Amino acid sequence: MQEIICDCAIIGSGPAGQSAAIQAAKLHKKVVVIEKEEEVGGVSLHSGTIPSKALRAAIMDLSNFWEQSFYGRQFNSRNISINDLSWRLHKVLKEERSIVVQKLRSASADIIFGSASFEDDHHLLIKDFAGHVSHRITASIIIIAAGSRPRDPENVPFDGRIVLDSTGLLAIDHVPKSMIVVGSGVIGSEYASFFALLGTKVRVLDKESRMLSHIDSEISGILRTRLEDFGLQFIGGKIIDKIEHLGDSAKVTCKDGSFFEAETVLYALGRVANVAALDMAKAGITLTERGHIPVNELFQTSTSHIYAVGDVIGAPALASTSAEQGRLAARQAFGAFHNRFPKVFPVGIYGIPEISSIGPNEDELKAMGHQYEVGRAYYHEIAKGNITGSTTGLFKILFNPETLEILGVHIIGRNATEVIHIGQVAMSYNAHLDYFIENVFNYPTFAEGYRIAAFNGIDKVKNNYK
């Protein structure tokens, strides 16, 4: 067993762990990163953000998705093989892994592969892949960035072939003819849209009455309509009772007695933090009821020199927010000045079409009793939308009708996750709705949607606009 002494030990090499390691190294600290997989990158790179978005891009490119509106062609996605998708997917992952390795090496971080657990609040034991203790690490600061995994209940018969979670879905060897997706959250909705476009008969089951029930209801409605164009069927009000194998297919039975059969089932009802093997009690840390690590606004646990960031602390559990949490935790741990984690940040959902938002939606503003008005710009009104064959979508700006303060921005359509940052900057610097009217935008661009939506909103309150 090798003894290692360091300033900062980081458990996990995903976005949160990478960011924490790089920041600690910039503060001239000796850093050790522990990764339980055989390669760096964490869940985000191996089975989460990067592979799912790479798969989406491959499907849209190979199916000539954006060309169909011009030439009247049907999607040629039924001719796309799983080998076409896998080749591109693995190429992207290979490049991204090399970038992560390069970043950690540039930070002079030592990387140890194996599973970490606490011996006490300053010592970690690392087991190699054979299960033997290979290292004992003594660290002044420990940052837990171990990520999450799909929530796989014991009563669901996962087999890696017919009944799958989101990790297993990436390893399938064919495009199924039919699929049931259990859960219409972000993961379920994204993969459902991918396979619907590939020609799979997709049915999405959820206890909620609409897909992505946490987002703006108008945006959710546009998403459902568009996915129905691909042949996807959403069935709400369904609580799953049992999932079972039927030879080479599966059957999903609901509490109300209804049942559905398909070649493949994707179970996408949540994720759980990767904390079970860490022996957190030995570090004096008790988990929440949902299995997350409780932290304060500085990402400190109840043991002050141990920090936790990313999926292990629960929502928002995004790659983007996790990376910033890791950076801030490292700065806090070593006494460097830093701002607090931002209260408002964008969320991206990479389905087909993609969705992005920042700030509260209409339902949330109503619940808060907040006065608001809406400015809208439909993609068919935007020249760039017609030029690129991207005429389905909506810019939606929520604003105070008296002050014109921007309260939230919600976008569905092509490049939504890119152009949302214009709204983010405007809100961060307290620009009001008239900013989009009194400034010039490149033309033609998707960003012009902000200007069109601003004019639409101003026209509704024009007596207040000077």
Helices and strands as residue ranges (DSSP letters): E 2-11, H 15-26, E 31-35, H 42-46, H 49-62, G 65-67, H 68-71, G 77-79, H 82-106, E 110-113, E 115-120, E 123-127, E 133-144, E 148-150, E 163-164, H 166-169, E 178-182, H 186-197, E 201-205, H 217-229, E 233-235, E 240-246, E 249-254, E 259-262, E 264-267, E 271-273, G 276-278, G 280-283, E 306-308, G 310-313, H 319-333, E 347-349, E 355-358, H 362-367, E 373-378, G 379-381, H 383-388, E 394-399, E 406-412, H 416-428, H 435-438, H 448-460, G 462-464
